[in-house]
């Protein structure tokens, strides 16, 4: 019959007794944790990648070329000393921009004109009206004369003023109809695909304006062929 060695059985019994205790589990857990290699922090590695992706998405515009960036850096810029100087510079720039646009509009450049004056048909209408003398452009003088006649006591009760107003209106309406019909006919011949809507009223309004007050300014002289 074999006898157990006292030196070997005692530790094994002690170990068997500790396996079921919480201290044994704590020792084993500590031993394994100490021997396990440290894993890299995935959150710390994912943070730079997320920052780069968000920066790439939030950029929203193409990277400027090197030549463009150098040209921007070379442009001189004088920083204003205070807010008052900055406001004055902004007002000067706005005033210069408005002046350039006004000059371009007076010359009849299409980009500077209001929408109602843009297009080849409107340009043709302006040139056609400006190339001829009309009675309608002097109607303001006729209105002034009628106002003077109204204050004359002898003419207040007479029909002279009424007849004069009717004759003036007939002249303006008849001339506007004739000139606008000619403009529409000429526009259809030269610009078949362009719309002529509103051209008749446009011609009538410009025909009743004094030549010096017309905007855009006339490009042709009276008697020039259009």
Residue frames as a rotation matrix with the C-alpha (Angstrom) as fourth column:
UNK 1
0.581 0.814 0.000 0.00
0.814 -0.581 0.000 0.00
0.000 0.000 -1.000 0.00
UNK 2
-0.278 -0.723 0.632 1.58
0.708 -0.599 -0.374 3.28
0.649 0.344 0.679 -1.03
UNK 3
0.161 0.249 -0.955 1.89
0.886 -0.463 0.029 6.06
-0.435 -0.851 -0.295 1.50
UNK 4
0.740 0.167 0.651 1.44
0.493 -0.794 -0.357 9.68
0.457 0.585 -0.670 0.52
UNK 5
-0.360 -0.932 -0.038 4.39
0.800 -0.288 -0.527 11.94
0.480 -0.221 0.849 0.96
UNK 6
0.195 0.506 -0.840 3.71
0.895 -0.442 -0.059 14.43
-0.401 -0.740 -0.539 3.68
UNK 7
-0.559 -0.501 -0.661 5.57
0.269 -0.863 0.427 17.29
-0.784 0.061 0.617 1.89
UNK 8
-0.983 0.146 0.109 3.35
0.079 -0.200 0.977 17.03
0.164 0.969 0.185 -1.20
UNK 9
-0.308 0.941 -0.141 -0.06
0.821 0.338 0.460 16.41
0.481 0.026 -0.877 0.28
UNK 10
-0.174 0.247 -0.953 -0.10
0.809 -0.515 -0.282 19.37
-0.561 -0.821 -0.110 2.62
UNK 11
-0.789 -0.127 -0.602 0.26
-0.129 -0.923 0.363 22.10
-0.601 0.364 0.712 0.01
UNK 12
-0.875 0.485 -0.011 -2.20
0.101 0.204 0.974 20.41
0.474 0.851 -0.228 -2.29
UNK 13
-0.176 0.840 -0.513 -4.80
0.970 0.238 0.058 20.26
0.171 -0.487 -0.857 0.42
UNK 14
-0.316 0.015 -0.949 -4.16
0.481 -0.859 -0.174 23.88
-0.818 -0.511 0.264 1.24
UNK 15
-0.951 -0.070 -0.302 -4.51
-0.216 -0.552 0.806 24.81
-0.224 0.831 0.509 -2.41
UNK 16
-0.634 0.771 -0.060 -7.69
0.511 0.476 0.716 22.81
0.581 0.423 -0.695 -2.77
UNK 17
-0.107 0.612 -0.784 -9.05
0.958 -0.149 -0.246 24.67
-0.267 -0.777 -0.570 0.19
UNK 18
-0.469 -0.162 -0.868 -8.21
0.149 -0.983 0.103 28.05
-0.870 -0.081 0.486 -1.26
UNK 19
-0.951 0.060 0.304 -9.64
0.304 -0.008 0.953 27.39
0.060 0.998 -0.011 -4.71
UNK 20
-0.130 0.990 0.055 -13.14
0.869 0.087 0.488 27.84
0.478 0.111 -0.871 -3.50
UNK 21
0.102 0.128 -0.986 -12.35
0.797 -0.604 0.004 31.00
-0.595 -0.787 -0.164 -1.57
UNK 22
0.950 0.287 0.124 -12.56
0.306 -0.769 -0.562 34.59
-0.066 0.572 -0.818 -2.88
UNK 23
0.487 -0.835 -0.255 -8.88
-0.439 -0.487 0.755 35.18
-0.755 -0.256 -0.604 -2.07
UNK 24
-0.226 -0.578 0.784 -7.75
0.399 0.679 0.616 32.52
-0.889 0.452 0.078 -4.54
UNK 25
0.419 0.464 0.780 -9.79
0.900 -0.096 -0.426 34.06
-0.123 0.881 -0.458 -7.38
UNK 26
0.968 -0.074 -0.239 -8.40
-0.066 -0.997 0.040 37.49
-0.241 -0.023 -0.970 -6.56
UNK 27
0.136 -0.989 0.066 -4.79
-0.253 0.029 0.967 36.20
-0.958 -0.148 -0.246 -6.67
UNK 28
-0.185 -0.161 0.969 -5.30
0.758 0.605 0.245 34.43
-0.626 0.780 0.010 -9.97
UNK 29
0.740 0.546 0.392 -6.94
0.672 -0.565 -0.479 37.53
-0.040 0.618 -0.785 -11.49
UNK 30
0.787 -0.508 -0.350 -4.08
-0.343 -0.832 0.436 39.74
-0.513 -0.223 -0.829 -10.36
UNK 31
-0.116 -0.886 0.448 -1.47
0.036 0.447 0.894 37.32
-0.993 0.119 -0.020 -11.70
UNK 32
0.022 0.198 0.980 -3.13
0.935 0.342 -0.091 37.12
-0.354 0.918 -0.178 -15.11
UNK 33
0.931 0.362 0.055 -3.63
0.361 -0.881 -0.307 40.89
-0.063 0.305 -0.950 -15.31
UNK 34
0.508 -0.814 -0.283 0.04
-0.377 -0.505 0.777 41.50
-0.775 -0.288 -0.563 -14.50
UNK 35
-0.373 -0.717 0.590 1.24
0.203 0.557 0.805 39.07
-0.906 0.420 -0.062 -17.15
UNK 36
0.396 0.593 0.701 -1.16
0.828 0.099 -0.552 40.20
-0.397 0.799 -0.451 -19.93
UNK 37
-0.682 -0.664 0.306 0.24
0.730 -0.594 0.339 42.67
-0.043 0.455 0.890 -22.52
UNK 38
-0.321 0.528 -0.787 -1.21
0.154 -0.790 -0.593 46.18
-0.935 -0.311 0.172 -22.55
UNK 39
-0.054 0.424 0.904 -3.63
0.984 0.176 -0.024 46.77
-0.170 0.888 -0.427 -25.45
UNK 40
-0.942 -0.294 0.160 -3.56
0.323 -0.924 0.207 50.14
0.087 0.247 0.965 -27.21
UNK 41
-0.401 0.810 -0.428 -6.41
0.193 -0.382 -0.904 52.48
-0.895 -0.445 -0.003 -26.49
UNK 42
-0.424 0.294 0.856 -8.73
0.901 0.232 0.367 52.23
-0.091 0.927 -0.364 -29.48
UNK 43
0.665 0.729 -0.166 -10.52
0.717 -0.684 -0.132 55.44
-0.209 -0.031 -0.977 -28.57
UNK 44
0.329 -0.623 -0.710 -7.25
-0.045 -0.761 0.647 57.40
-0.943 -0.181 -0.279 -28.55
UNK 45
-0.718 -0.593 0.366 -6.32
0.306 0.204 0.930 55.98
-0.626 0.779 0.035 -31.96
UNK 46
-0.162 0.740 0.653 -9.76
0.987 0.118 0.110 56.59
0.005 0.662 -0.750 -33.42
UNK 47
0.468 0.382 -0.797 -9.83
0.516 -0.850 -0.105 60.23
-0.718 -0.362 -0.595 -32.24
UNK 48
-0.408 -0.638 -0.653 -7.14
-0.188 -0.641 0.744 61.56
-0.893 0.427 0.142 -34.68
UNK 49
-0.878 0.106 0.467 -8.74
0.466 0.417 0.781 59.66
-0.112 0.903 -0.415 -37.56
UNK 50
0.119 0.993 -0.013 -12.16
0.982 -0.119 -0.143 61.10
-0.144 0.004 -0.990 -36.72
UNK 51
0.258 -0.088 -0.962 -10.68
0.195 -0.971 0.141 64.60
-0.946 -0.224 -0.233 -36.48
UNK 52
-0.780 -0.598 -0.182 -9.04
-0.083 -0.190 0.978 64.22
-0.620 0.778 0.098 -39.88
UNK 53
-0.622 0.609 0.492 -12.27
0.781 0.433 0.451 62.92
0.061 0.665 -0.745 -41.45
UNK 54
0.385 0.810 -0.443 -14.34
0.826 -0.517 -0.226 65.73
-0.412 -0.279 -0.868 -39.95
UNK 55
-0.074 -0.490 -0.869 -11.79
-0.043 -0.869 0.494 68.30
-0.996 0.074 0.043 -41.11
UNK 56
-0.935 -0.284 0.212 -11.86
0.170 0.166 0.971 66.86
-0.311 0.944 -0.107 -44.62
UNK 57
-0.276 0.912 0.304 -15.67
0.952 0.216 0.216 66.89
0.132 0.349 -0.928 -44.67
UNK 58
0.448 0.524 -0.724 -16.03
0.702 -0.708 -0.079 70.34
-0.554 -0.473 -0.685 -43.11
UNK 59
-0.612 -0.752 -0.247 -13.66
0.411 -0.569 0.712 72.00
-0.676 0.334 0.657 -45.55
UNK 60
0.301 0.951 0.073 -16.30
0.546 -0.110 -0.830 72.25
-0.782 0.290 -0.552 -48.26
UNK 61
0.873 -0.045 -0.485 -14.10
-0.375 -0.698 -0.610 73.99
-0.311 0.715 -0.627 -50.83
UNK 62
0.787 -0.615 0.055 -11.19
0.515 0.606 -0.606 73.02
0.339 0.505 0.794 -53.10
UNK 63
0.332 -0.772 -0.542 -7.68
0.638 -0.240 0.732 73.75
-0.695 -0.589 0.412 -52.00
UNK 64
0.901 0.013 -0.434 -6.44
-0.253 -0.796 -0.550 76.93
-0.352 0.605 -0.714 -53.73
UNK 65
0.713 -0.682 0.160 -3.55
0.560 0.418 -0.715 76.64
0.421 0.600 0.680 -56.13
UNK 66
0.099 -0.780 -0.617 -0.13
0.917 -0.169 0.361 77.76
-0.386 -0.602 0.699 -55.08
UNK 67
-0.696 -0.363 0.620 -0.06
0.632 -0.719 0.289 80.58
0.341 0.593 0.730 -57.60
UNK 68
0.187 0.852 0.489 -3.42
0.291 -0.524 0.801 81.90
0.938 -0.008 -0.346 -56.38
UNK 69
0.733 0.056 -0.678 -2.31
0.680 -0.001 0.734 81.77
0.040 -0.998 -0.039 -52.75
UNK 70
-0.316 -0.923 -0.221 0.91
0.894 -0.367 0.256 83.62
-0.317 -0.116 0.941 -53.55
UNK 71
-0.541 0.167 0.825 -0.97
0.474 -0.749 0.463 86.26
0.695 0.641 0.326 -55.52
UNK 72
0.599 0.801 0.020 -3.33
0.382 -0.308 0.871 86.85
0.704 -0.514 -0.491 -52.60
UNK 73
0.488 -0.481 -0.728 -0.40
0.816 -0.044 0.576 87.23
-0.309 -0.876 0.371 -50.23
UNK 74
-0.547 -0.788 0.282 1.31
0.836 -0.497 0.233 89.72
-0.043 0.363 0.931 -52.52
UNK 75
0.107 0.652 0.750 -1.71
0.570 -0.659 0.491 92.04
0.814 0.376 -0.442 -52.67
UNK 76
-0.863 -0.482 0.151 -1.07
0.175 -0.566 -0.805 95.05
0.474 -0.669 0.573 -50.45
UNK 77
0.276 0.938 -0.211 -3.51
0.613 -0.003 0.790 95.64
0.741 -0.347 -0.576 -47.64
UNK 78
-0.715 -0.446 0.539 -3.46
-0.067 -0.723 -0.687 98.65
0.696 -0.527 0.487 -45.40
UNK 79
-0.244 0.611 -0.753 -5.14
0.889 0.452 0.079 97.81
0.389 -0.650 -0.653 -42.14
UNK 80
0.274 0.403 0.873 -7.20
0.070 -0.914 0.400 100.72
0.959 -0.048 -0.279 -40.79
UNK 81
-0.745 -0.625 0.235 -6.09
-0.132 -0.208 -0.969 102.25
0.654 -0.753 0.073 -37.53
UNK 82
-0.829 0.527 0.186 -9.55
-0.194 0.040 -0.980 102.29
-0.524 -0.849 0.069 -35.97
UNK 83
-0.318 0.806 0.499 -13.19
0.750 0.536 -0.388 101.56
-0.581 0.251 -0.775 -36.74
UNK 84
0.447 0.480 -0.755 -13.80
-0.004 -0.843 -0.538 105.06
-0.895 0.243 -0.375 -38.01
UNK 85
-0.328 -0.654 -0.681 -11.10
-0.762 -0.243 0.600 104.68
-0.558 0.716 -0.419 -40.65
UNK 86
-0.889 0.041 0.457 -12.42
0.214 0.918 0.335 101.24
-0.406 0.396 -0.824 -41.60
UNK 87
0.089 0.995 0.046 -15.92
0.645 -0.022 -0.764 102.63
-0.759 0.098 -0.644 -42.03
UNK 88
0.326 -0.031 -0.945 -14.62
-0.456 -0.880 -0.129 105.47
-0.828 0.473 -0.301 -44.15
UNK 89
-0.743 -0.639 -0.196 -12.73
-0.511 0.355 0.783 103.05
-0.431 0.682 -0.591 -46.40
UNK 90
-0.619 0.586 0.522 -15.87
0.608 0.779 -0.153 100.90
-0.497 0.223 -0.839 -46.81
UNK 91
0.416 0.800 -0.433 -17.95
0.319 -0.574 -0.754 103.97
-0.851 0.176 -0.494 -47.71
UNK 92
-0.054 -0.519 -0.853 -15.33
-0.706 -0.584 0.401 105.07
-0.706 0.624 -0.335 -50.23
UNK 93
-0.926 -0.283 0.250 -15.33
-0.064 0.769 0.636 101.64
-0.372 0.573 -0.730 -51.88
UNK 94
-0.208 0.931 0.299 -19.13
0.765 0.345 -0.544 101.61
-0.610 0.116 -0.784 -52.07
UNK 95
0.436 0.348 -0.830 -19.19
-0.104 -0.896 -0.431 105.12
-0.894 0.274 -0.354 -53.49
UNK 96
-0.469 -0.685 -0.557 -16.62
-0.690 -0.108 0.715 104.20
-0.550 0.720 -0.422 -56.15
UNK 97
-0.848 0.201 0.491 -18.56
0.358 0.900 0.250 101.05
-0.391 0.388 -0.835 -57.08
UNK 98
0.193 0.978 -0.084 -21.81
0.631 -0.189 -0.752 103.00
-0.751 0.092 -0.654 -57.42
UNK 99
0.224 -0.169 -0.960 -20.08
-0.485 -0.874 0.040 105.62
-0.846 0.456 -0.277 -59.53
UNK 100
-0.822 -0.560 -0.101 -18.65
-0.387 0.421 0.820 102.99
-0.417 0.714 -0.563 -61.89
UNK 101
-0.569 0.677 0.466 -22.04
0.700 0.696 -0.157 101.33
-0.431 0.238 -0.871 -62.23
UNK 102
0.366 0.732 -0.575 -23.75
0.285 -0.676 -0.679 104.66
-0.886 0.085 -0.457 -62.89
UNK 103
-0.166 -0.514 -0.841 -21.25
-0.702 -0.537 0.467 105.56
-0.692 0.669 -0.272 -65.60
UNK 104
-0.959 -0.174 0.222 -21.69
-0.002 0.791 0.611 102.14
-0.282 0.586 -0.760 -67.20
UNK 105
-0.184 0.969 0.167 -25.47
0.753 0.248 -0.609 102.53
-0.631 0.014 -0.775 -67.07
UNK 106
0.349 0.283 -0.894 -25.27
-0.205 -0.907 -0.367 105.92
-0.914 0.312 -0.258 -68.75
UNK 107
-0.553 -0.625 -0.552 -23.15
-0.708 0.003 0.706 104.40
-0.440 0.781 -0.444 -71.50
UNK 108
0.368 0.823 -0.433 -25.78
-0.929 0.345 -0.134 101.71
0.039 0.452 0.891 -71.99
UNK 109
-0.685 -0.636 -0.354 -23.72
-0.594 0.770 -0.233 98.70
0.421 0.050 -0.906 -70.92
UNK 110
0.056 0.858 -0.510 -26.07
-0.320 0.499 0.805 95.78
0.946 0.118 0.302 -70.51
UNK 111
-0.268 -0.212 -0.940 -24.64
0.653 0.678 -0.339 94.43
0.709 -0.704 -0.043 -67.20
UNK 112
-0.937 -0.176 -0.303 -25.22
0.345 -0.612 -0.712 97.73
-0.060 -0.771 0.634 -65.40
UNK 113
-0.658 0.736 0.159 -28.73
-0.474 -0.569 0.672 98.41
0.585 0.367 0.723 -66.70
UNK 114
-0.398 0.647 0.650 -31.90
-0.689 0.257 -0.677 97.65
-0.605 -0.718 0.344 -64.76
UNK 115
-0.619 0.157 0.770 -33.82
0.319 0.946 0.064 94.60
-0.718 0.285 -0.635 -65.85
UNK 116
0.460 0.888 -0.006 -36.44
0.386 -0.206 -0.899 96.67
-0.800 0.412 -0.437 -67.69
UNK 117
0.613 -0.290 -0.735 -33.71
-0.645 -0.721 -0.253 98.18
-0.457 0.629 -0.629 -69.91
UNK 118
-0.392 -0.839 0.378 -31.79
-0.447 0.533 0.719 95.00
-0.804 0.113 -0.584 -70.72
UNK 119
0.125 0.373 0.919 -31.92
0.520 0.765 -0.381 93.13
-0.845 0.526 -0.098 -73.98
UNK 120
-0.814 -0.497 0.301 -31.38
0.487 -0.301 0.820 93.91
-0.317 0.814 0.486 -77.67
UNK 121
-0.101 0.852 0.513 -35.03
0.890 -0.154 0.429 94.83
0.445 0.500 -0.743 -78.25
UNK 122
0.697 0.336 -0.633 -34.99
0.640 -0.691 0.338 97.52
-0.324 -0.640 -0.696 -75.57
UNK 123
-0.270 -0.867 -0.419 -31.69
0.369 -0.495 0.787 98.86
-0.889 0.058 0.454 -76.93
UNK 124
-0.712 0.089 0.697 -33.22
0.691 -0.084 0.718 99.06
0.123 0.992 -0.001 -80.40
UNK 125
0.378 0.925 0.040 -36.26
0.881 -0.372 0.293 100.87
0.285 -0.076 -0.955 -78.99
UNK 126
0.435 -0.281 -0.855 -34.07
0.477 -0.734 0.484 103.45
-0.764 -0.618 -0.185 -77.26
UNK 127
-0.656 -0.755 -0.012 -32.00
0.363 -0.329 0.872 104.07
-0.662 0.568 0.489 -80.35
UNK 128
-0.448 0.548 0.707 -35.06
0.834 -0.028 0.551 104.39
0.322 0.836 -0.444 -82.55
UNK 129
0.641 0.707 -0.299 -36.74
0.768 -0.585 0.263 106.89
0.011 -0.398 -0.917 -80.22
UNK 130
0.292 -0.611 -0.736 -33.51
0.348 -0.650 0.676 108.88
-0.891 -0.453 0.023 -79.76
UNK 131
-0.639 -0.613 0.466 -32.86
0.623 -0.056 0.780 109.09
-0.452 0.788 0.417 -83.50
UNK 132
-0.320 0.604 0.730 -35.93
0.683 -0.387 0.620 111.23
0.656 0.697 -0.289 -84.17
UNK 133
-0.982 0.115 0.148 -37.44
-0.179 -0.814 -0.552 114.44
0.057 -0.569 0.820 -82.91
UNK 134
-0.398 0.896 -0.197 -40.90
0.739 0.441 0.509 114.13
0.543 0.057 -0.838 -81.45
UNK 135
-0.148 0.467 0.872 -43.53
-0.296 -0.862 0.411 116.45
0.944 -0.197 0.266 -80.01
UNK 136
0.698 0.507 -0.505 -44.02
0.243 0.496 0.834 114.18
0.673 -0.705 0.223 -77.03
UNK 137
-0.067 -0.807 -0.587 -40.65
0.941 0.144 -0.305 115.03
0.330 -0.573 0.750 -75.50
UNK 138
-0.871 -0.217 0.441 -41.77
0.132 -0.968 -0.215 118.65
0.474 -0.129 0.871 -75.19
UNK 139
0.061 0.994 -0.085 -45.07
0.423 0.052 0.905 117.92
0.904 -0.092 -0.418 -73.50
UNK 140
-0.082 -0.146 -0.986 -43.66
0.993 -0.091 -0.070 119.09
-0.080 -0.985 0.152 -70.16
UNK 141
-0.957 -0.261 -0.128 -43.38
0.243 -0.960 0.139 122.58
-0.159 0.102 0.982 -71.59
UNK 142
-0.515 0.843 0.156 -46.99
-0.027 -0.197 0.980 122.34
0.857 0.500 0.124 -72.74
UNK 143
0.174 0.559 -0.811 -48.08
0.832 0.357 0.425 121.32
0.527 -0.748 -0.403 -69.23
UNK 144
-0.533 -0.433 -0.727 -46.27
0.766 -0.612 -0.196 124.32
-0.360 -0.661 0.658 -67.77
UNK 145
-0.953 0.223 0.206 -48.03
-0.059 -0.801 0.595 126.61
0.298 0.555 0.777 -70.24
UNK 146
-0.115 0.973 -0.202 -51.40
0.271 0.226 0.936 125.15
0.956 0.052 -0.290 -69.28
UNK 147
-0.016 0.058 -0.998 -50.67
0.996 0.088 -0.011 125.71
0.087 -0.994 -0.059 -65.60
UNK 148
-0.890 -0.324 -0.321 -49.93
0.348 -0.937 -0.017 129.35
-0.295 -0.127 0.947 -66.30
UNK 149
-0.733 0.658 0.174 -53.16
-0.127 -0.384 0.915 129.71
0.668 0.648 0.365 -68.28
UNK 150
-0.088 0.731 -0.677 -55.17
0.767 0.484 0.422 128.28
0.636 -0.482 -0.603 -65.41
UNK 151
-0.294 -0.102 -0.951 -54.23
0.867 -0.446 -0.220 131.22
-0.402 -0.889 0.219 -63.17
UNK 152
-0.991 0.043 0.128 -55.50
0.026 -0.868 0.495 133.77
0.133 0.494 0.859 -65.70
UNK 153
-0.579 0.816 -0.010 -58.98
-0.019 -0.026 -0.999 134.87
-0.815 -0.578 0.031 -64.53
UNK 154
-0.101 0.586 -0.804 -60.26
-0.891 -0.412 -0.189 135.52
-0.442 0.697 0.564 -68.04
UNK 155
-0.338 -0.122 -0.933 -59.49
-0.738 0.650 0.182 131.93
0.585 0.750 -0.310 -69.16
UNK 156
-0.878 -0.034 0.477 -60.75
-0.391 0.627 -0.674 130.05
-0.276 -0.778 -0.564 -66.13
UNK 157
-0.079 0.957 0.280 -64.33
-0.223 0.257 -0.940 129.83
-0.972 -0.137 0.193 -67.37
UNK 158
0.267 0.135 -0.954 -63.44
-0.951 -0.125 -0.283 129.38
-0.158 0.983 0.095 -71.04
UNK 159
0.888 0.135 0.439 -62.96
-0.082 0.987 -0.138 126.10
-0.452 0.086 0.888 -72.88
UNK 160
0.621 -0.704 -0.344 -59.56
-0.654 -0.224 -0.723 127.01
0.432 0.674 -0.600 -74.27
UNK 161
-0.273 -0.768 0.579 -57.65
-0.954 0.294 -0.060 125.15
-0.124 -0.569 -0.813 -71.58
UNK 162
0.236 0.438 0.868 -59.85
-0.345 0.872 -0.346 122.07
-0.908 -0.218 0.357 -71.93
UNK 163
0.987 0.129 -0.096 -59.33
-0.127 0.261 -0.957 121.92
-0.099 0.957 0.274 -75.67
UNK 164
0.319 -0.943 -0.092 -55.59
-0.848 -0.241 -0.473 122.46
0.424 0.229 -0.876 -75.26
UNK 165
-0.232 -0.367 0.901 -55.33
-0.786 0.616 0.048 119.54
-0.573 -0.697 -0.432 -72.84
UNK 166
0.604 0.537 0.590 -57.28
-0.088 0.780 -0.619 117.25
-0.792 0.322 0.518 -75.18
UNK 167
0.902 -0.305 -0.305 -55.12
-0.349 -0.102 -0.931 118.21
0.253 0.947 -0.199 -78.16
UNK 168
0.002 -0.963 0.270 -51.93
-0.988 -0.043 -0.147 117.62
0.153 -0.266 -0.952 -76.18
UNK 169
-0.083 0.032 0.996 -53.06
-0.516 0.854 -0.070 114.17
-0.853 -0.520 -0.054 -75.07
UNK 170
0.872 0.447 0.198 -54.11
-0.050 0.486 -0.873 113.20
-0.486 0.751 0.446 -78.59
UNK 171
0.615 -0.715 -0.334 -50.72
-0.676 -0.260 -0.689 114.20
0.406 0.649 -0.643 -79.97
UNK 172
-0.268 -0.762 0.589 -48.83
-0.948 0.318 -0.019 112.19
-0.173 -0.564 -0.808 -77.35
UNK 173
0.140 0.399 0.906 -51.01
-0.296 0.890 -0.346 109.07
-0.945 -0.220 0.243 -77.72
UNK 174
0.959 0.266 -0.094 -50.99
-0.154 0.214 -0.965 109.12
-0.236 0.940 0.247 -81.53
UNK 175
0.380 -0.896 -0.231 -47.24
-0.818 -0.209 -0.535 109.62
0.431 0.393 -0.812 -81.76
UNK 176
-0.282 -0.481 0.830 -46.58
-0.840 0.542 0.029 106.89
-0.464 -0.689 -0.557 -79.20
UNK 177
0.490 0.547 0.678 -48.74
-0.142 0.818 -0.557 104.39
-0.860 0.176 0.479 -81.08
UNK 178
0.945 -0.140 -0.294 -47.08
-0.299 -0.019 -0.954 105.12
0.128 0.990 -0.060 -84.41
UNK 179
0.097 -0.994 0.044 -43.50
-0.920 -0.106 -0.377 104.96
0.379 -0.004 -0.925 -83.10
UNK 180
-0.199 -0.157 0.967 -44.09
-0.717 0.697 -0.034 101.85
-0.669 -0.700 -0.251 -80.97
UNK 181
0.789 0.511 0.341 -45.63
-0.119 0.672 -0.731 100.00
-0.603 0.536 0.591 -83.95
UNK 182
0.740 -0.583 -0.336 -42.57
-0.485 -0.115 -0.867 100.80
0.467 0.804 -0.368 -86.03
UNK 183
-0.182 -0.838 0.514 -40.24
-0.981 0.122 -0.150 99.62
0.063 -0.532 -0.845 -83.28
UNK 184
0.140 0.303 0.943 -42.10
-0.461 0.862 -0.209 96.33
-0.876 -0.405 0.260 -82.82
UNK 185
0.972 0.233 -0.032 -42.05
-0.122 0.384 -0.915 95.67
-0.201 0.893 0.402 -86.56
UNK 186
0.430 -0.888 -0.163 -38.33
-0.678 -0.199 -0.707 96.39
0.596 0.415 -0.688 -86.79
UNK 187
-0.183 -0.494 0.850 -37.57
-0.936 0.351 0.002 94.27
-0.299 -0.795 -0.527 -83.71
UNK 188
0.552 0.458 0.697 -39.36
-0.248 0.888 -0.387 91.25
-0.796 0.041 0.603 -85.18
UNK 189
0.947 -0.244 -0.211 -37.29
-0.182 0.136 -0.974 91.59
0.266 0.960 0.084 -88.34
UNK 190
0.147 -0.981 0.123 -33.91
-0.694 -0.191 -0.694 91.92
0.705 0.016 -0.709 -86.61
UNK 191
-0.815 -0.378 0.439 -34.52
-0.579 0.496 -0.647 89.74
0.027 -0.781 -0.624 -83.55
UNK 192
-0.193 0.818 -0.542 -37.05
-0.507 0.390 0.769 87.05
0.840 0.423 0.339 -84.46
UNK 193
-0.138 0.108 -0.985 -36.55
0.511 0.859 0.022 85.05
0.848 -0.501 -0.173 -81.27
UNK 194
-0.948 -0.274 -0.159 -36.77
0.281 -0.493 -0.823 87.95
0.147 -0.826 0.545 -78.84
UNK 195
-0.089 0.958 -0.274 -39.93
0.993 0.065 -0.095 88.94
-0.073 -0.280 -0.957 -77.00
UNK 196
-0.700 -0.062 0.712 -41.51
0.292 -0.934 0.205 92.33
0.652 0.351 0.672 -77.72
UNK 197
0.287 0.846 -0.449 -43.79
0.796 0.051 0.603 92.33
0.533 -0.531 -0.659 -74.69
UNK 198
0.520 0.019 -0.854 -43.94
0.694 -0.593 0.409 95.72
-0.498 -0.805 -0.322 -72.99
UNK 199
-0.524 -0.796 0.302 -42.01
0.822 -0.381 0.423 97.47
-0.222 0.470 0.854 -75.76
UNK 200
-0.020 0.583 0.812 -44.92
0.663 -0.600 0.447 99.77
0.748 0.547 -0.374 -76.70
UNK 201
0.915 0.340 -0.217 -45.17
0.376 -0.524 0.765 101.23
0.147 -0.781 -0.607 -73.20
UNK 202
0.201 -0.932 -0.301 -41.38
0.750 -0.051 0.660 101.43
-0.630 -0.359 0.689 -73.02
UNK 203
-0.512 -0.350 0.784 -41.31
0.826 -0.452 0.338 103.48
0.236 0.821 0.521 -76.23
UNK 204
0.398 0.756 0.520 -44.14
0.514 -0.653 0.556 105.75
0.759 0.046 -0.649 -75.05
UNK 205
0.837 -0.107 -0.536 -42.45
0.480 -0.323 0.815 106.53
-0.261 -0.940 -0.219 -71.73
UNK 206
-0.178 -0.981 -0.083 -39.07
0.758 -0.190 0.625 107.26
-0.628 0.048 0.777 -73.31
UNK 207
-0.330 0.091 0.940 -40.68
0.833 -0.441 0.335 109.38
0.445 0.893 0.070 -76.01
UNK 208
0.678 0.652 0.339 -42.21
0.391 -0.711 0.585 111.72
0.622 -0.265 -0.737 -73.42
UNK 209
0.569 -0.559 -0.603 -38.92
0.646 -0.151 0.749 112.32
-0.510 -0.815 0.275 -71.61
UNK 210
0.839 -0.387 -0.382 -36.62
-0.492 -0.839 -0.232 115.22
-0.230 0.383 -0.895 -72.31
UNK 211
0.743 -0.560 -0.367 -33.58
-0.004 0.543 -0.840 114.12
0.670 0.625 0.401 -74.23
UNK 212
-0.172 -0.887 0.428 -31.15
-0.538 -0.279 -0.795 115.28
0.825 -0.367 -0.430 -71.56
UNK 213
-0.134 0.202 0.970 -33.01
-0.978 0.131 -0.162 113.44
-0.159 -0.971 0.180 -68.83
UNK 214
0.748 0.445 -0.492 -33.20
-0.558 0.823 -0.105 110.06
0.359 0.353 0.864 -70.55
UNK 215
-0.271 -0.784 0.558 -31.48
-0.918 0.384 0.094 107.14
-0.288 -0.487 -0.825 -68.86
UNK 216
0.030 -0.997 0.070 -29.60
0.759 0.069 0.647 105.34
-0.650 0.034 0.759 -70.34
UNK 217
-0.048 -0.140 -0.989 -28.25
-0.272 -0.951 0.148 108.33
-0.961 0.276 0.008 -72.22
UNK 218
0.899 0.425 -0.103 -28.91
-0.190 0.167 -0.968 108.45
-0.394 0.890 0.231 -75.98
UNK 219
0.039 -0.903 0.427 -26.24
0.351 0.413 0.841 106.76
-0.936 0.117 0.333 -78.10
UNK 220
-0.339 -0.062 0.939 -27.39
0.940 -0.054 0.336 108.24
0.030 0.997 0.076 -81.37
UNK 221
-0.826 0.039 -0.562 -28.12
0.036 -0.992 -0.121 111.76
-0.562 -0.120 0.818 -82.52
UNK 222
0.243 0.967 -0.079 -31.37
0.013 -0.084 -0.996 112.98
-0.970 0.241 -0.033 -84.07
UNK 223
0.587 0.046 -0.808 -31.37
-0.773 -0.267 -0.576 112.07
-0.242 0.963 -0.121 -87.76
UNK 224
-0.564 -0.824 0.047 -29.00
-0.784 0.552 0.283 109.09
-0.259 0.123 -0.958 -87.43
UNK 225
0.129 0.562 -0.817 -30.02
-0.747 0.597 0.292 105.89
0.652 0.573 0.497 -89.18
UNK 226
-0.129 -0.083 0.988 -30.85
-0.863 0.500 -0.071 102.98
-0.489 -0.862 -0.136 -86.85
